[in-house]
Every structure is written in structure tokens, then in C-alpha cells.
Amino acid sequence: MQYEGHKLRHEWKYYINYDTYYVLRDRLRQIIGPDENMHDENGYLVSSIYFDDMYGTAMEEKTAGTRFRKKFRIRSYEYDPGLIRLECKSKFDEFIAKESAKLTQEEYYKILNGDYGFLISRPEKVCQELFMYHQTKFLKPQVTVEYRREAYVYPLGNVRITFDKDISVGTDTLDMFSEYYHTTKILDDDLMVLEVKYDDYLPAHIAKLLQIGMADQCAISKYVMCREKQRMVKWL
């Protein structure tokens, strides 16, 4: 299935505890390899700044279960200023598509400071779309979401299985590179999120290994959880 020239992928999400995680991880490691970006068996740090407009559309659409929606974010890894990307994730029921473009640290700070003008001259569609959404709906950064991701990939079906641990919300500042940036966990210490992504099909032996199915899925949004925690922290 295609959307605007991009292949749509299935995405399933589940809450699991550490006992389940250890069992699934040991099973996976017998038949599936780690993502090439995993230089540590515990995974790599993912930090994302999520956008919303003046109407809180991203929050409203997610909580309402809107079938078709878009979400913009800036993502970096291990606090590396050389690994910054602007992304737009589109959601169509259980299907997803993602567009991205590399940002320099200078461009990153321009966006945080409200300067979106340079985006219109960038050739990538995601850059031009962010500029348009900012101009028409005052889309701007709202919250920083952070977690440690342990990822595994399997070539048949283009399967990607991830364990997202220590999910946290940024506090004090949105700038993940700032000395004033801190995080607060949003889930119990025993919980994490399992995500399963694949193209046209999930190989039967992978599904059996994971012992999961459509009926077990949860409507999980790290963005919404972090926005809610962010509001709670502000009121304390």
C-alpha cells in the first residue's frame, strides 16, 4: 500500500513488563539480528521534540482516535548534534508512513527560536510542510520525549521490533542539548513499550515467537503520555 509515494507499514504497540521483555529478547536473539545502529546491547538513546498547533490538534486527534493524522517532530540520537532529523509521521489506522530530512544544529536552533523561513527553500517535502503548518496553524515545539530503544530487524517482511525503555519527558527546557535539560520518567519502572513494524506481512514464526496479535494491541502514544505528564509537573 502506498501513500503520496511512500510505502505504508503496519505498526503494532504493546505495554510489557521486564519479565516478558527478558523472555522475548532471548527468543528474538536466536533468530533475528540487532539494528545496525545498536552499538550497545541495551540500545541507543532517542530524543524527540514534538510539535502541535495552537488548537492542540495533535493531542485531540490522538485521544479521539482520528483515523488519519500527521505528527511532526525533531529527532536526535545520543545527544549527537550531527544526528538531527526533521520527521513527519503519518498515521492511517494501523498503517504508518514517515518522511524525514537532515537538519544542522544551526537549523535546529532556528526552529526552536521560531525562525522557520529557511524551510521554504529546502527541497524536502517535510520541510516545506512544516513551514506551511507553522504559517497557517502556528505549529511549534511543545514537548521533548526521550527513551532508550533496543531494536532488532528481520529482512523478510522488513520487520523491525523495538523495546522502548525508560520513557521520559523533558523538563525545564525543550532543548535536548541544553545544560538545563532534564527528564522525568512517565511509566512505572517495570513497564516499557514493545513496537512491531512490518511491510506487507509479519512472518508467522515471528508472530508465534512474540505470542502477540491484533487483539493484544494498545493505543499507545508517547507524545500524549509526555504532554499529560508535562502538565502535571507544571502544576506541582
MARMARZA-450713 format. One record per residue (C-alpha): x, y, z; residue in one letter. Coordinates in nm, 2 decimals, padded with zeros to 4 digits, always signed. Example, Ala and Ser with C-alpha at 12.3 -4.5 7.8 and 13.67 -1.06 7.14 Angstrom:
<atoms>
c1  c2  c3  res
+01.23  -00.45  +00.78  a
+01.37  -00.11  +00.71  s
</atoms>
This chain:
<atoms>
c1  c2  c3  res
+00.00  +00.00  +00.00  m
+00.13  +00.35  -00.09  q
+00.05  +00.70  +00.03  y
+00.19  +01.00  -00.16  e
+00.47  +00.79  -00.29  g
+00.56  +00.64  +00.04  h
+00.51  +00.28  +00.14  k
+00.27  +00.23  +00.43  l
+00.38  +00.00  +00.71  r
+00.19  -00.19  +00.98  h
+00.26  -00.07  +01.33  e
+00.15  -00.26  +01.65  w
+00.22  -00.14  +02.00  k
+00.21  -00.32  +02.34  y
+00.28  -00.25  +02.70  y
+00.51  -00.52  +02.85  i
+00.69  -00.57  +03.18  n
+01.05  -00.67  +03.23  y
+00.98  -01.04  +03.29  d
+00.81  -01.05  +02.95  t
+01.09  -00.84  +02.79  y
+01.36  -01.09  +02.90  y
+01.17  -01.38  +02.76  v
+01.10  -01.21  +02.43  l
+01.45  -01.07  +02.39  r
+01.61  -01.41  +02.45  d
+01.38  -01.56  +02.19  r
+01.45  -01.29  +01.93  l
+01.82  -01.30  +01.96  r
+01.82  -01.66  +01.85  q
+01.67  -01.58  +01.50  i
+01.69  -01.21  +01.45  i
+01.97  -00.96  +01.43  g
+02.02  -00.62  +01.61  p
+01.97  -00.30  +01.43  d
+02.29  -00.17  +01.27  e
+02.27  +00.14  +01.50  n
+02.28  -00.07  +01.82  m
+02.64  -00.04  +01.94  h
+02.53  -00.13  +02.30  d
+02.31  -00.43  +02.38  e
+02.09  -00.21  +02.59  n
+02.01  +00.01  +02.29  g
+02.05  +00.37  +02.20  y
+01.90  +00.70  +02.33  l
+01.63  +00.86  +02.13  v
+01.53  +01.22  +02.19  s
+01.24  +01.38  +02.00  s
+01.08  +01.73  +02.02  i
+00.71  +01.70  +01.91  y
+00.51  +01.98  +01.76  f
+00.15  +02.08  +01.80  d
-00.06  +02.37  +01.67  d
-00.24  +02.65  +01.85  m
-00.55  +02.43  +01.87  y
-00.38  +02.13  +02.02  g
-00.48  +01.93  +01.72  t
-00.22  +01.65  +01.76  a
-00.34  +01.58  +02.12  m
-00.70  +01.60  +02.02  e
-00.67  +01.37  +01.72  e
-00.48  +01.11  +01.91  k
-00.71  +01.10  +02.21  t
-01.02  +01.10  +01.98  a
-00.87  +00.81  +01.77  g
-00.88  +01.01  +01.44  t
-00.81  +00.76  +01.17  r
-00.59  +00.98  +00.95  f
-00.34  +01.22  +01.11  r
+00.01  +01.37  +01.09  k
+00.27  +01.44  +01.36  k
+00.59  +01.65  +01.32  f
+00.90  +01.60  +01.53  r
+01.27  +01.67  +01.55  i
+01.47  +01.36  +01.64  r
+01.83  +01.31  +01.75  s
+02.03  +01.02  +01.89  y
+02.26  +01.00  +02.19  e
+02.26  +01.39  +02.21  y
+02.47  +01.39  +01.89  d
+02.43  +01.73  +01.72  p
+02.54  +01.56  +01.40  g
+02.24  +01.33  +01.40  l
+01.94  +01.57  +01.39  i
+01.64  +01.50  +01.16  r
+01.31  +01.66  +01.10  l
+01.04  +01.40  +01.06  e
+00.67  +01.38  +00.98  c
+00.49  +01.06  +01.07  k
+00.16  +00.99  +00.90  s
-00.09  +00.75  +01.06  k
-00.37  +00.57  +00.87  f
-00.55  +00.33  +01.11  d
-00.28  +00.07  +01.18  e
-00.06  +00.18  +00.89  f
+00.22  +00.44  +00.91  i
+00.45  +00.63  +00.67  a
+00.74  +00.86  +00.76  k
+00.92  +01.14  +00.58  e
+01.25  +01.29  +00.70  s
+01.52  +01.55  +00.63  a
+01.85  +01.61  +00.80  k
+01.89  +01.93  +01.00  l
+02.21  +02.11  +01.10  t
+02.23  +02.22  +01.46  q
+02.20  +02.58  +01.34  e
+01.88  +02.49  +01.17  e
+01.76  +02.31  +01.48  y
+01.81  +02.62  +01.69  y
+01.64  +02.84  +01.43  k
+01.33  +02.63  +01.46  i
+01.34  +02.64  +01.84  l
+01.37  +03.02  +01.82  n
+01.07  +03.05  +01.59  g
+01.26  +03.11  +01.27  d
+01.11  +02.88  +01.00  y
+01.19  +03.09  +00.70  g
+01.48  +02.87  +00.58  f
+01.25  +02.57  +00.54  l
+01.07  +02.71  +00.24  i
+01.39  +02.69  +00.03  s
+01.46  +02.33  +00.14  r
+01.37  +02.08  -00.13  p
+01.23  +01.81  +00.11  e
+00.86  +01.80  +00.13  k
+00.86  +01.76  +00.51  v
+01.05  +02.09  +00.54  c
+00.80  +02.28  +00.33  q
+00.51  +02.12  +00.50  e
+00.63  +02.22  +00.85  l
+00.67  +02.58  +00.72  f
+00.32  +02.58  +00.59  m
+00.17  +02.43  +00.91  y
+00.36  +02.69  +01.11  h
+00.23  +02.97  +00.89  q
-00.13  +02.86  +00.89  t
-00.17  +02.69  +01.23  k
+00.12  +02.82  +01.43  f
+00.26  +02.48  +01.47  l
+00.55  +02.49  +01.72  k
+00.75  +02.26  +01.95  p
+00.56  +02.15  +02.26  q
+00.73  +01.87  +02.44  v
+01.05  +01.65  +02.44  t
+01.01  +01.28  +02.46  v
+01.30  +01.05  +02.54  e
+01.36  +00.68  +02.58  y
+01.63  +00.41  +02.52  r
+01.55  +00.19  +02.22  r
+01.66  -00.17  +02.18  e
+01.59  -00.26  +01.81  a
+01.60  -00.58  +01.61  y
+01.54  -00.63  +01.24  v
+01.44  -00.92  +01.01  y
+01.46  -00.89  +00.63  p
+01.16  -01.09  +00.53  l
+00.86  -00.85  +00.56  g
+01.11  -00.57  +00.65  n
+01.03  -00.64  +01.02  v
+01.15  -00.41  +01.29  r
+01.09  -00.49  +01.66  i
+01.18  -00.24  +01.93  t
+01.18  -00.23  +02.31  f
+01.14  +00.13  +02.43  d
+01.26  +00.16  +02.79  k
+01.29  +00.44  +03.04  d
+01.03  +00.66  +02.86  i
+01.07  +01.01  +02.99  s
+00.95  +01.37  +02.93  v
+01.19  +01.66  +02.91  g
+01.17  +01.93  +03.18  t
+01.29  +02.29  +03.23  d
+01.36  +02.33  +02.85  t
+01.27  +02.18  +02.52  l
+01.63  +02.20  +02.40  d
+01.77  +01.85  +02.44  m
+02.13  +01.98  +02.41  f
+02.09  +02.24  +02.69  s
+02.27  +02.21  +03.02  e
+01.93  +02.29  +03.18  y
+01.76  +01.99  +03.01  y
+01.64  +01.72  +03.25  h
+01.40  +01.43  +03.22  t
+01.13  +01.27  +03.43  t
+01.01  +00.91  +03.38  k
+00.64  +00.87  +03.28  i
+00.59  +00.49  +03.33  l
+00.63  +00.26  +03.63  d
+00.99  +00.12  +03.64  d
+00.86  -00.23  +03.54  d
+00.69  -00.11  +03.22  l
+00.81  -00.05  +02.86  m
+00.67  -00.03  +02.51  v
+00.71  -00.31  +02.25  l
+00.66  -00.19  +01.89  e
+00.64  -00.42  +01.59  v
+00.66  -00.27  +01.24  k
+00.65  -00.45  +00.91  y
+00.56  -00.40  +00.54  d
+00.31  -00.64  +00.38  d
+00.33  -00.93  +00.62  y
+00.46  -01.04  +00.95  l
+00.63  -01.39  +00.91  p
+00.43  -01.65  +01.11  a
+00.72  -01.77  +01.31  h
+00.80  -01.42  +01.42  i
+00.44  -01.36  +01.53  a
+00.44  -01.70  +01.71  k
+00.77  -01.62  +01.88  l
+00.63  -01.29  +02.01  l
+00.30  -01.45  +02.10  q
+00.11  -01.14  +02.00  i
-00.18  -01.05  +01.78  g
-00.41  -00.77  +01.68  m
-00.64  -00.83  +01.98  a
-00.35  -00.75  +02.22  d
-00.26  -00.41  +02.08  q
-00.28  -00.09  +02.28  c
-00.34  +00.26  +02.16  a
-00.01  +00.39  +02.29  i
+00.12  +00.75  +02.23  s
+00.45  +00.85  +02.39  k
+00.37  +01.20  +02.28  y
+00.03  +01.21  +02.46  v
+00.17  +01.05  +02.78  m
+00.45  +01.30  +02.79  c
+00.22  +01.60  +02.73  r
+00.00  +01.48  +03.02  e
+00.30  +01.43  +03.25  k
+00.43  +01.77  +03.14  q
+00.11  +01.94  +03.25  r
+00.12  +01.76  +03.58  m
+00.48  +01.87  +03.65  v
+00.39  +02.23  +03.58  k
+00.11  +02.22  +03.83  w
+00.33  +02.07  +04.11  l
</atoms>
